[in-house]
Amino acid sequence: MSEAIARDLMAQRFRSYLPVVVDLETGGFNPERNAILEIAAVTLTMDAEGNLIPESTYAFHVEPFAGASVEQSALDFTGINLDDPLRRQVAVSESEALGEIFRPVRKSIKAHGCTRAILVGHNSAFDHGFLNAAVNRCGIKRNPFHPFSSFDTASLAGLMYGQTVLARACRAAGIEFSNQRGPLGAL
């Protein structure tokens, strides 16, 4: 299958939306108050058989925004150490992280003949809420993601496997999973 045919299939498959897998680790549950601590996005493409496959991965440690709240319980859950010297060296602002993700997402949208990206996530409303809040905080005018639609793998896993917890759903699907790996652990 040619790249042009794969491109057309992608545009037709999801009504001109390009699925982009997004995962965030945060400093709590409130997107207006709690910081994004890590963000990763994986653009997808199609192979010759029309299967979705990973195209490119973008991942960043993120500095909490000024005045952000980071709850200790969130750090305990994620295992993120904000004082880790290596993390401090590589962490970037929300604005920089979003810019570095949005640029290639926009290019992929265009390359696949799509009009917008659609967020794919496990409990996608959570990640979508944090992403939209960060976009607003940073004053980004051209968010490539649809503002409210998403593909929620928790719902899909519940439908297909009767499991909504990510680790259990992955096991049911025969996918390797580690609780110790957040968005950056896969790199």
Rosetta constraint file for C-alpha pairs under 8 A:
AtomPair CA 1 CA 5 HARMONIC 6.32 0.50
AtomPair CA 1 CA 6 HARMONIC 6.72 0.50
AtomPair CA 1 CA 48 HARMONIC 4.87 0.50
AtomPair CA 1 CA 49 HARMONIC 7.60 0.50
AtomPair CA 2 CA 6 HARMONIC 6.32 0.50
AtomPair CA 2 CA 48 HARMONIC 7.46 0.50
AtomPair CA 3 CA 7 HARMONIC 5.95 0.50
AtomPair CA 4 CA 8 HARMONIC 6.18 0.50
AtomPair CA 5 CA 9 HARMONIC 6.11 0.50
AtomPair CA 6 CA 10 HARMONIC 6.21 0.50
AtomPair CA 6 CA 46 HARMONIC 5.87 0.50
AtomPair CA 6 CA 47 HARMONIC 6.96 0.50
AtomPair CA 6 CA 48 HARMONIC 6.85 0.50
AtomPair CA 6 CA 50 HARMONIC 6.84 0.50
AtomPair CA 6 CA 112 HARMONIC 7.99 0.50
AtomPair CA 7 CA 11 HARMONIC 6.35 0.50
AtomPair CA 7 CA 46 HARMONIC 7.60 0.50
AtomPair CA 7 CA 111 HARMONIC 7.24 0.50
AtomPair CA 7 CA 112 HARMONIC 4.53 0.50
AtomPair CA 7 CA 113 HARMONIC 6.19 0.50
AtomPair CA 8 CA 12 HARMONIC 6.13 0.50
AtomPair CA 8 CA 112 HARMONIC 6.95 0.50
AtomPair CA 8 CA 113 HARMONIC 6.58 0.50
AtomPair CA 9 CA 13 HARMONIC 5.75 0.50
AtomPair CA 9 CA 46 HARMONIC 7.99 0.50
AtomPair CA 9 CA 50 HARMONIC 7.25 0.50
AtomPair CA 10 CA 14 HARMONIC 6.81 0.50
AtomPair CA 10 CA 16 HARMONIC 7.34 0.50
AtomPair CA 10 CA 18 HARMONIC 7.15 0.50
AtomPair CA 10 CA 45 HARMONIC 7.33 0.50
AtomPair CA 10 CA 46 HARMONIC 6.77 0.50
AtomPair CA 10 CA 112 HARMONIC 6.37 0.50
AtomPair CA 10 CA 113 HARMONIC 7.69 0.50
AtomPair CA 10 CA 114 HARMONIC 7.66 0.50
AtomPair CA 11 CA 15 HARMONIC 6.20 0.50
AtomPair CA 11 CA 16 HARMONIC 4.20 0.50
AtomPair CA 11 CA 17 HARMONIC 6.50 0.50
AtomPair CA 11 CA 18 HARMONIC 7.12 0.50
AtomPair CA 11 CA 112 HARMONIC 6.30 0.50
AtomPair CA 11 CA 113 HARMONIC 5.56 0.50
AtomPair CA 11 CA 114 HARMONIC 5.07 0.50
AtomPair CA 12 CA 16 HARMONIC 5.84 0.50
AtomPair CA 14 CA 18 HARMONIC 7.03 0.50
AtomPair CA 14 CA 19 HARMONIC 7.89 0.50
AtomPair CA 16 CA 113 HARMONIC 7.07 0.50
AtomPair CA 16 CA 114 HARMONIC 4.33 0.50
AtomPair CA 16 CA 115 HARMONIC 5.54 0.50
AtomPair CA 16 CA 116 HARMONIC 6.97 0.50
AtomPair CA 17 CA 109 HARMONIC 7.82 0.50
AtomPair CA 17 CA 114 HARMONIC 5.47 0.50
AtomPair CA 17 CA 115 HARMONIC 6.06 0.50
AtomPair CA 17 CA 116 HARMONIC 5.08 0.50
AtomPair CA 17 CA 117 HARMONIC 5.20 0.50
AtomPair CA 17 CA 118 HARMONIC 5.79 0.50
AtomPair CA 18 CA 44 HARMONIC 7.57 0.50
AtomPair CA 18 CA 108 HARMONIC 7.95 0.50
AtomPair CA 18 CA 109 HARMONIC 5.99 0.50
AtomPair CA 18 CA 112 HARMONIC 7.50 0.50
AtomPair CA 18 CA 114 HARMONIC 6.00 0.50
AtomPair CA 18 CA 115 HARMONIC 7.71 0.50
AtomPair CA 18 CA 116 HARMONIC 6.20 0.50
AtomPair CA 18 CA 117 HARMONIC 4.50 0.50
AtomPair CA 18 CA 118 HARMONIC 5.82 0.50
AtomPair CA 19 CA 43 HARMONIC 7.05 0.50
AtomPair CA 19 CA 44 HARMONIC 6.46 0.50
AtomPair CA 19 CA 117 HARMONIC 5.77 0.50
AtomPair CA 19 CA 118 HARMONIC 4.90 0.50
AtomPair CA 19 CA 119 HARMONIC 6.11 0.50
AtomPair CA 19 CA 120 HARMONIC 6.18 0.50
AtomPair CA 20 CA 41 HARMONIC 6.55 0.50
AtomPair CA 20 CA 42 HARMONIC 5.66 0.50
AtomPair CA 20 CA 43 HARMONIC 4.77 0.50
AtomPair CA 20 CA 44 HARMONIC 6.15 0.50
AtomPair CA 20 CA 105 HARMONIC 7.86 0.50
AtomPair CA 20 CA 117 HARMONIC 6.36 0.50
AtomPair CA 20 CA 118 HARMONIC 6.07 0.50
AtomPair CA 20 CA 119 HARMONIC 5.33 0.50
AtomPair CA 20 CA 120 HARMONIC 5.68 0.50
AtomPair CA 21 CA 41 HARMONIC 5.43 0.50
AtomPair CA 21 CA 42 HARMONIC 5.02 0.50
AtomPair CA 21 CA 43 HARMONIC 6.55 0.50
AtomPair CA 21 CA 44 HARMONIC 7.81 0.50
AtomPair CA 21 CA 119 HARMONIC 5.99 0.50
AtomPair CA 21 CA 120 HARMONIC 4.48 0.50
AtomPair CA 21 CA 121 HARMONIC 5.87 0.50
AtomPair CA 22 CA 39 HARMONIC 7.37 0.50
AtomPair CA 22 CA 40 HARMONIC 5.73 0.50
AtomPair CA 22 CA 41 HARMONIC 4.44 0.50
AtomPair CA 22 CA 42 HARMONIC 6.59 0.50
AtomPair CA 22 CA 119 HARMONIC 6.27 0.50
AtomPair CA 22 CA 120 HARMONIC 6.00 0.50
AtomPair CA 22 CA 121 HARMONIC 5.60 0.50
AtomPair CA 22 CA 127 HARMONIC 7.36 0.50
AtomPair CA 23 CA 39 HARMONIC 5.88 0.50
AtomPair CA 23 CA 40 HARMONIC 5.38 0.50
AtomPair CA 23 CA 41 HARMONIC 6.58 0.50
AtomPair CA 23 CA 121 HARMONIC 6.36 0.50
AtomPair CA 23 CA 122 HARMONIC 7.81 0.50
AtomPair CA 23 CA 127 HARMONIC 6.63 0.50
AtomPair CA 23 CA 183 HARMONIC 5.86 0.50
AtomPair CA 24 CA 36 HARMONIC 6.76 0.50
AtomPair CA 24 CA 37 HARMONIC 7.41 0.50
AtomPair CA 24 CA 38 HARMONIC 5.55 0.50
AtomPair CA 24 CA 39 HARMONIC 4.54 0.50
AtomPair CA 24 CA 40 HARMONIC 6.53 0.50
AtomPair CA 24 CA 127 HARMONIC 6.12 0.50
AtomPair CA 24 CA 183 HARMONIC 6.72 0.50
AtomPair CA 25 CA 36 HARMONIC 6.12 0.50
AtomPair CA 25 CA 37 HARMONIC 5.49 0.50
AtomPair CA 25 CA 38 HARMONIC 5.01 0.50
AtomPair CA 25 CA 39 HARMONIC 6.57 0.50
AtomPair CA 25 CA 78 HARMONIC 7.02 0.50
AtomPair CA 25 CA 182 HARMONIC 7.20 0.50
AtomPair CA 25 CA 183 HARMONIC 7.41 0.50
AtomPair CA 26 CA 34 HARMONIC 6.73 0.50
AtomPair CA 26 CA 35 HARMONIC 5.62 0.50
AtomPair CA 26 CA 36 HARMONIC 4.41 0.50
AtomPair CA 26 CA 37 HARMONIC 5.07 0.50
AtomPair CA 26 CA 38 HARMONIC 6.92 0.50
AtomPair CA 26 CA 70 HARMONIC 7.82 0.50
AtomPair CA 26 CA 74 HARMONIC 7.00 0.50
AtomPair CA 27 CA 34 HARMONIC 5.14 0.50
AtomPair CA 27 CA 35 HARMONIC 5.12 0.50
AtomPair CA 27 CA 36 HARMONIC 6.37 0.50
AtomPair CA 27 CA 37 HARMONIC 6.55 0.50
AtomPair CA 27 CA 69 HARMONIC 6.71 0.50
AtomPair CA 27 CA 70 HARMONIC 4.20 0.50
AtomPair CA 27 CA 71 HARMONIC 5.46 0.50
AtomPair CA 27 CA 72 HARMONIC 7.82 0.50
AtomPair CA 27 CA 74 HARMONIC 5.31 0.50
AtomPair CA 27 CA 75 HARMONIC 6.69 0.50
AtomPair CA 28 CA 34 HARMONIC 5.31 0.50
AtomPair CA 28 CA 35 HARMONIC 7.35 0.50
AtomPair CA 28 CA 69 HARMONIC 7.70 0.50
AtomPair CA 28 CA 70 HARMONIC 6.28 0.50
AtomPair CA 28 CA 71 HARMONIC 5.75 0.50
AtomPair CA 28 CA 73 HARMONIC 7.86 0.50
AtomPair CA 28 CA 74 HARMONIC 5.52 0.50
AtomPair CA 29 CA 34 HARMONIC 6.70 0.50
AtomPair CA 29 CA 126 HARMONIC 7.98 0.50
AtomPair CA 30 CA 34 HARMONIC 5.39 0.50
AtomPair CA 30 CA 130 HARMONIC 7.91 0.50
AtomPair CA 31 CA 35 HARMONIC 7.30 0.50
AtomPair CA 31 CA 129 HARMONIC 6.12 0.50
AtomPair CA 31 CA 130 HARMONIC 4.63 0.50
AtomPair CA 31 CA 133 HARMONIC 5.94 0.50
AtomPair CA 31 CA 134 HARMONIC 7.91 0.50
AtomPair CA 32 CA 130 HARMONIC 7.61 0.50
AtomPair CA 32 CA 133 HARMONIC 6.09 0.50
AtomPair CA 33 CA 67 HARMONIC 7.96 0.50
AtomPair CA 33 CA 68 HARMONIC 5.55 0.50
AtomPair CA 33 CA 69 HARMONIC 5.68 0.50
AtomPair CA 34 CA 68 HARMONIC 5.45 0.50
AtomPair CA 34 CA 69 HARMONIC 4.72 0.50
AtomPair CA 34 CA 70 HARMONIC 5.76 0.50
AtomPair CA 34 CA 71 HARMONIC 7.88 0.50
AtomPair CA 35 CA 63 HARMONIC 7.98 0.50
AtomPair CA 35 CA 64 HARMONIC 4.98 0.50
AtomPair CA 35 CA 65 HARMONIC 6.35 0.50
AtomPair CA 35 CA 68 HARMONIC 5.45 0.50
AtomPair CA 35 CA 69 HARMONIC 6.28 0.50
AtomPair CA 35 CA 70 HARMONIC 6.27 0.50
AtomPair CA 36 CA 62 HARMONIC 6.38 0.50
AtomPair CA 36 CA 63 HARMONIC 7.73 0.50
AtomPair CA 36 CA 64 HARMONIC 6.45 0.50
AtomPair CA 36 CA 94 HARMONIC 7.55 0.50
AtomPair CA 36 CA 130 HARMONIC 7.27 0.50
AtomPair CA 37 CA 61 HARMONIC 6.01 0.50
AtomPair CA 37 CA 62 HARMONIC 4.77 0.50
AtomPair CA 37 CA 63 HARMONIC 6.42 0.50
AtomPair CA 37 CA 64 HARMONIC 6.43 0.50
AtomPair CA 38 CA 59 HARMONIC 7.45 0.50
AtomPair CA 38 CA 60 HARMONIC 5.70 0.50
AtomPair CA 38 CA 61 HARMONIC 4.55 0.50
AtomPair CA 38 CA 62 HARMONIC 5.31 0.50
AtomPair CA 38 CA 183 HARMONIC 6.96 0.50
AtomPair CA 38 CA 184 HARMONIC 7.37 0.50
AtomPair CA 39 CA 59 HARMONIC 5.63 0.50
AtomPair CA 39 CA 60 HARMONIC 5.46 0.50
AtomPair CA 39 CA 61 HARMONIC 6.72 0.50
AtomPair CA 39 CA 62 HARMONIC 7.25 0.50
AtomPair CA 39 CA 97 HARMONIC 7.72 0.50
AtomPair CA 39 CA 183 HARMONIC 6.48 0.50
AtomPair CA 39 CA 184 HARMONIC 7.78 0.50
AtomPair CA 40 CA 57 HARMONIC 7.13 0.50
AtomPair CA 40 CA 58 HARMONIC 5.50 0.50
AtomPair CA 40 CA 59 HARMONIC 4.04 0.50
AtomPair CA 40 CA 60 HARMONIC 6.40 0.50
AtomPair CA 40 CA 183 HARMONIC 5.44 0.50
AtomPair CA 40 CA 184 HARMONIC 6.87 0.50
AtomPair CA 41 CA 57 HARMONIC 5.80 0.50
AtomPair CA 41 CA 58 HARMONIC 5.28 0.50
AtomPair CA 41 CA 59 HARMONIC 6.42 0.50
AtomPair CA 41 CA 101 HARMONIC 6.99 0.50
AtomPair CA 42 CA 54 HARMONIC 6.45 0.50
AtomPair CA 42 CA 55 HARMONIC 6.91 0.50
AtomPair CA 42 CA 56 HARMONIC 5.58 0.50
AtomPair CA 42 CA 57 HARMONIC 4.42 0.50
AtomPair CA 42 CA 58 HARMONIC 6.39 0.50
AtomPair CA 43 CA 54 HARMONIC 6.13 0.50
AtomPair CA 43 CA 55 HARMONIC 5.31 0.50
AtomPair CA 43 CA 56 HARMONIC 5.38 0.50
AtomPair CA 43 CA 57 HARMONIC 6.61 0.50
AtomPair CA 43 CA 105 HARMONIC 6.76 0.50
AtomPair CA 43 CA 108 HARMONIC 7.29 0.50
AtomPair CA 44 CA 52 HARMONIC 6.22 0.50
AtomPair CA 44 CA 53 HARMONIC 5.51 0.50
AtomPair CA 44 CA 54 HARMONIC 4.58 0.50
AtomPair CA 44 CA 55 HARMONIC 4.85 0.50
AtomPair CA 44 CA 56 HARMONIC 7.25 0.50
AtomPair CA 45 CA 52 HARMONIC 5.62 0.50
AtomPair CA 45 CA 53 HARMONIC 5.46 0.50
AtomPair CA 45 CA 54 HARMONIC 6.30 0.50
AtomPair CA 45 CA 55 HARMONIC 5.65 0.50
AtomPair CA 45 CA 112 HARMONIC 7.82 0.50
AtomPair CA 46 CA 50 HARMONIC 5.30 0.50
AtomPair CA 46 CA 51 HARMONIC 5.26 0.50
AtomPair CA 46 CA 52 HARMONIC 4.62 0.50
AtomPair CA 46 CA 53 HARMONIC 5.79 0.50
AtomPair CA 47 CA 51 HARMONIC 5.46 0.50
AtomPair CA 47 CA 52 HARMONIC 6.61 0.50
AtomPair CA 47 CA 53 HARMONIC 6.71 0.50
AtomPair CA 58 CA 100 HARMONIC 7.77 0.50
AtomPair CA 58 CA 101 HARMONIC 6.20 0.50
AtomPair CA 59 CA 183 HARMONIC 7.14 0.50
AtomPair CA 59 CA 184 HARMONIC 6.21 0.50
AtomPair CA 60 CA 91 HARMONIC 6.76 0.50
AtomPair CA 60 CA 92 HARMONIC 7.10 0.50
AtomPair CA 60 CA 97 HARMONIC 6.25 0.50
AtomPair CA 60 CA 184 HARMONIC 7.34 0.50
AtomPair CA 61 CA 87 HARMONIC 6.79 0.50
AtomPair CA 61 CA 90 HARMONIC 6.74 0.50
AtomPair CA 61 CA 91 HARMONIC 4.53 0.50
AtomPair CA 61 CA 92 HARMONIC 6.38 0.50
AtomPair CA 61 CA 184 HARMONIC 7.98 0.50
AtomPair CA 62 CA 91 HARMONIC 4.92 0.50
AtomPair CA 62 CA 92 HARMONIC 4.98 0.50
AtomPair CA 62 CA 93 HARMONIC 5.64 0.50
AtomPair CA 62 CA 94 HARMONIC 6.03 0.50
AtomPair CA 62 CA 97 HARMONIC 7.00 0.50
AtomPair CA 63 CA 91 HARMONIC 5.58 0.50
AtomPair CA 63 CA 92 HARMONIC 5.58 0.50
AtomPair CA 63 CA 93 HARMONIC 5.20 0.50
AtomPair CA 63 CA 94 HARMONIC 6.87 0.50
AtomPair CA 64 CA 68 HARMONIC 5.94 0.50
AtomPair CA 64 CA 70 HARMONIC 7.94 0.50
AtomPair CA 64 CA 93 HARMONIC 7.40 0.50
AtomPair CA 64 CA 94 HARMONIC 7.66 0.50
AtomPair CA 65 CA 93 HARMONIC 7.19 0.50
AtomPair CA 65 CA 94 HARMONIC 7.04 0.50
AtomPair CA 70 CA 74 HARMONIC 7.26 0.50
AtomPair CA 70 CA 75 HARMONIC 7.71 0.50
AtomPair CA 71 CA 75 HARMONIC 6.68 0.50
AtomPair CA 72 CA 76 HARMONIC 6.10 0.50
AtomPair CA 73 CA 77 HARMONIC 6.13 0.50
AtomPair CA 74 CA 78 HARMONIC 6.10 0.50
AtomPair CA 75 CA 79 HARMONIC 5.47 0.50
AtomPair CA 75 CA 80 HARMONIC 5.32 0.50
AtomPair CA 75 CA 81 HARMONIC 6.97 0.50
AtomPair CA 76 CA 80 HARMONIC 7.33 0.50
AtomPair CA 78 CA 180 HARMONIC 7.98 0.50
AtomPair CA 78 CA 182 HARMONIC 7.27 0.50
AtomPair CA 79 CA 180 HARMONIC 7.88 0.50
AtomPair CA 81 CA 87 HARMONIC 7.95 0.50
AtomPair CA 82 CA 87 HARMONIC 7.00 0.50
AtomPair CA 82 CA 88 HARMONIC 7.25 0.50
AtomPair CA 83 CA 87 HARMONIC 7.41 0.50
AtomPair CA 83 CA 88 HARMONIC 6.83 0.50
AtomPair CA 84 CA 88 HARMONIC 6.25 0.50
AtomPair CA 85 CA 89 HARMONIC 6.31 0.50
AtomPair CA 86 CA 90 HARMONIC 6.56 0.50
AtomPair CA 87 CA 91 HARMONIC 5.73 0.50
AtomPair CA 92 CA 96 HARMONIC 6.12 0.50
AtomPair CA 92 CA 97 HARMONIC 6.23 0.50
AtomPair CA 93 CA 97 HARMONIC 6.19 0.50
AtomPair CA 94 CA 98 HARMONIC 6.03 0.50
AtomPair CA 94 CA 134 HARMONIC 6.83 0.50
AtomPair CA 94 CA 138 HARMONIC 7.32 0.50
AtomPair CA 95 CA 99 HARMONIC 6.07 0.50
AtomPair CA 95 CA 134 HARMONIC 7.88 0.50
AtomPair CA 95 CA 135 HARMONIC 7.92 0.50
AtomPair CA 95 CA 138 HARMONIC 5.61 0.50
AtomPair CA 96 CA 100 HARMONIC 6.06 0.50
AtomPair CA 97 CA 101 HARMONIC 6.26 0.50
AtomPair CA 98 CA 102 HARMONIC 5.76 0.50
AtomPair CA 98 CA 135 HARMONIC 7.75 0.50
AtomPair CA 99 CA 103 HARMONIC 6.04 0.50
AtomPair CA 100 CA 104 HARMONIC 7.27 0.50
AtomPair CA 101 CA 105 HARMONIC 6.31 0.50
AtomPair CA 102 CA 106 HARMONIC 6.02 0.50
AtomPair CA 102 CA 143 HARMONIC 7.28 0.50
AtomPair CA 102 CA 144 HARMONIC 6.57 0.50
AtomPair CA 103 CA 107 HARMONIC 6.45 0.50
AtomPair CA 104 CA 108 HARMONIC 6.07 0.50
AtomPair CA 105 CA 109 HARMONIC 6.12 0.50
AtomPair CA 105 CA 117 HARMONIC 7.36 0.50
AtomPair CA 105 CA 144 HARMONIC 7.13 0.50
AtomPair CA 106 CA 110 HARMONIC 6.36 0.50
AtomPair CA 106 CA 116 HARMONIC 7.88 0.50
AtomPair CA 106 CA 117 HARMONIC 7.95 0.50
AtomPair CA 106 CA 144 HARMONIC 6.21 0.50
AtomPair CA 107 CA 111 HARMONIC 6.07 0.50
AtomPair CA 108 CA 112 HARMONIC 6.05 0.50
AtomPair CA 109 CA 113 HARMONIC 6.30 0.50
AtomPair CA 109 CA 114 HARMONIC 4.97 0.50
AtomPair CA 109 CA 115 HARMONIC 6.33 0.50
AtomPair CA 109 CA 116 HARMONIC 6.24 0.50
AtomPair CA 109 CA 117 HARMONIC 6.59 0.50
AtomPair CA 110 CA 114 HARMONIC 5.90 0.50
AtomPair CA 110 CA 115 HARMONIC 7.20 0.50
AtomPair CA 116 CA 144 HARMONIC 5.61 0.50
AtomPair CA 116 CA 145 HARMONIC 5.88 0.50
AtomPair CA 116 CA 146 HARMONIC 6.32 0.50
AtomPair CA 117 CA 144 HARMONIC 5.68 0.50
AtomPair CA 117 CA 145 HARMONIC 4.52 0.50
AtomPair CA 117 CA 146 HARMONIC 6.13 0.50
AtomPair CA 118 CA 145 HARMONIC 5.41 0.50
AtomPair CA 118 CA 146 HARMONIC 5.55 0.50
AtomPair CA 118 CA 149 HARMONIC 6.74 0.50
AtomPair CA 118 CA 150 HARMONIC 5.50 0.50
AtomPair CA 118 CA 151 HARMONIC 7.20 0.50
AtomPair CA 119 CA 124 HARMONIC 7.25 0.50
AtomPair CA 119 CA 128 HARMONIC 7.20 0.50
AtomPair CA 119 CA 145 HARMONIC 6.55 0.50
AtomPair CA 119 CA 146 HARMONIC 7.49 0.50
AtomPair CA 119 CA 149 HARMONIC 7.51 0.50
AtomPair CA 119 CA 150 HARMONIC 4.89 0.50
AtomPair CA 119 CA 151 HARMONIC 6.24 0.50
AtomPair CA 120 CA 124 HARMONIC 6.50 0.50
AtomPair CA 120 CA 150 HARMONIC 5.86 0.50
AtomPair CA 120 CA 151 HARMONIC 4.66 0.50
AtomPair CA 120 CA 152 HARMONIC 6.02 0.50
AtomPair CA 120 CA 153 HARMONIC 7.09 0.50
AtomPair CA 121 CA 127 HARMONIC 7.03 0.50
AtomPair CA 121 CA 150 HARMONIC 7.67 0.50
AtomPair CA 121 CA 151 HARMONIC 6.48 0.50
AtomPair CA 121 CA 152 HARMONIC 5.36 0.50
AtomPair CA 121 CA 153 HARMONIC 5.84 0.50
AtomPair CA 121 CA 154 HARMONIC 7.92 0.50
AtomPair CA 122 CA 152 HARMONIC 5.53 0.50
AtomPair CA 122 CA 153 HARMONIC 4.73 0.50
AtomPair CA 122 CA 154 HARMONIC 5.07 0.50
AtomPair CA 122 CA 166 HARMONIC 7.12 0.50
AtomPair CA 123 CA 127 HARMONIC 7.21 0.50
AtomPair CA 123 CA 152 HARMONIC 5.72 0.50
AtomPair CA 123 CA 153 HARMONIC 6.79 0.50
AtomPair CA 123 CA 154 HARMONIC 5.54 0.50
AtomPair CA 123 CA 155 HARMONIC 7.77 0.50
AtomPair CA 124 CA 128 HARMONIC 5.82 0.50
AtomPair CA 124 CA 150 HARMONIC 6.50 0.50
AtomPair CA 124 CA 151 HARMONIC 6.80 0.50
AtomPair CA 124 CA 152 HARMONIC 5.02 0.50
AtomPair CA 124 CA 153 HARMONIC 7.47 0.50
AtomPair CA 124 CA 154 HARMONIC 7.98 0.50
AtomPair CA 125 CA 129 HARMONIC 5.92 0.50
AtomPair CA 125 CA 150 HARMONIC 7.62 0.50
AtomPair CA 125 CA 152 HARMONIC 7.72 0.50
AtomPair CA 126 CA 130 HARMONIC 6.50 0.50
AtomPair CA 127 CA 131 HARMONIC 6.04 0.50
AtomPair CA 128 CA 132 HARMONIC 6.04 0.50
AtomPair CA 128 CA 148 HARMONIC 7.49 0.50
AtomPair CA 128 CA 150 HARMONIC 7.81 0.50
AtomPair CA 129 CA 133 HARMONIC 6.14 0.50
AtomPair CA 130 CA 134 HARMONIC 6.15 0.50
AtomPair CA 131 CA 135 HARMONIC 6.19 0.50
AtomPair CA 132 CA 136 HARMONIC 6.24 0.50
AtomPair CA 132 CA 147 HARMONIC 7.40 0.50
AtomPair CA 133 CA 137 HARMONIC 6.16 0.50
AtomPair CA 134 CA 138 HARMONIC 6.02 0.50
AtomPair CA 135 CA 139 HARMONIC 6.07 0.50
AtomPair CA 135 CA 140 HARMONIC 5.30 0.50
AtomPair CA 135 CA 143 HARMONIC 7.16 0.50
AtomPair CA 136 CA 140 HARMONIC 6.45 0.50
AtomPair CA 146 CA 150 HARMONIC 7.54 0.50
AtomPair CA 152 CA 156 HARMONIC 6.46 0.50
AtomPair CA 153 CA 157 HARMONIC 5.74 0.50
AtomPair CA 154 CA 158 HARMONIC 6.08 0.50
AtomPair CA 154 CA 163 HARMONIC 7.72 0.50
AtomPair CA 154 CA 164 HARMONIC 4.77 0.50
AtomPair CA 154 CA 165 HARMONIC 7.00 0.50
AtomPair CA 154 CA 166 HARMONIC 7.06 0.50
AtomPair CA 155 CA 159 HARMONIC 6.20 0.50
AtomPair CA 155 CA 164 HARMONIC 6.67 0.50
AtomPair CA 156 CA 160 HARMONIC 6.06 0.50
AtomPair CA 157 CA 161 HARMONIC 5.34 0.50
AtomPair CA 157 CA 162 HARMONIC 6.53 0.50
AtomPair CA 157 CA 163 HARMONIC 5.71 0.50
AtomPair CA 157 CA 164 HARMONIC 5.74 0.50
AtomPair CA 157 CA 169 HARMONIC 5.86 0.50
AtomPair CA 158 CA 162 HARMONIC 4.28 0.50
AtomPair CA 158 CA 163 HARMONIC 4.63 0.50
AtomPair CA 158 CA 164 HARMONIC 4.95 0.50
AtomPair CA 158 CA 169 HARMONIC 7.76 0.50
AtomPair CA 159 CA 163 HARMONIC 7.88 0.50
AtomPair CA 161 CA 169 HARMONIC 6.56 0.50
AtomPair CA 161 CA 172 HARMONIC 6.31 0.50
AtomPair CA 161 CA 173 HARMONIC 7.32 0.50
AtomPair CA 162 CA 169 HARMONIC 7.81 0.50
AtomPair CA 163 CA 168 HARMONIC 6.09 0.50
AtomPair CA 163 CA 169 HARMONIC 4.98 0.50
AtomPair CA 163 CA 172 HARMONIC 7.70 0.50
AtomPair CA 164 CA 168 HARMONIC 7.31 0.50
AtomPair CA 164 CA 169 HARMONIC 6.11 0.50
AtomPair CA 165 CA 169 HARMONIC 5.97 0.50
AtomPair CA 166 CA 170 HARMONIC 6.05 0.50
AtomPair CA 167 CA 171 HARMONIC 6.29 0.50
AtomPair CA 167 CA 177 HARMONIC 6.15 0.50
AtomPair CA 167 CA 178 HARMONIC 7.48 0.50
AtomPair CA 167 CA 179 HARMONIC 7.23 0.50
AtomPair CA 168 CA 172 HARMONIC 6.14 0.50
AtomPair CA 169 CA 173 HARMONIC 6.18 0.50
AtomPair CA 170 CA 174 HARMONIC 6.06 0.50
AtomPair CA 170 CA 175 HARMONIC 4.80 0.50
AtomPair CA 170 CA 176 HARMONIC 6.64 0.50
AtomPair CA 170 CA 177 HARMONIC 6.39 0.50
AtomPair CA 171 CA 175 HARMONIC 5.69 0.50
AtomPair CA 171 CA 176 HARMONIC 6.84 0.50
AtomPair CA 171 CA 177 HARMONIC 7.30 0.50
AtomPair CA 180 CA 185 HARMONIC 7.55 0.50
AtomPair CA 181 CA 185 HARMONIC 4.21 0.50
AtomPair CA 181 CA 186 HARMONIC 6.46 0.50
AtomPair CA 182 CA 186 HARMONIC 7.24 0.50
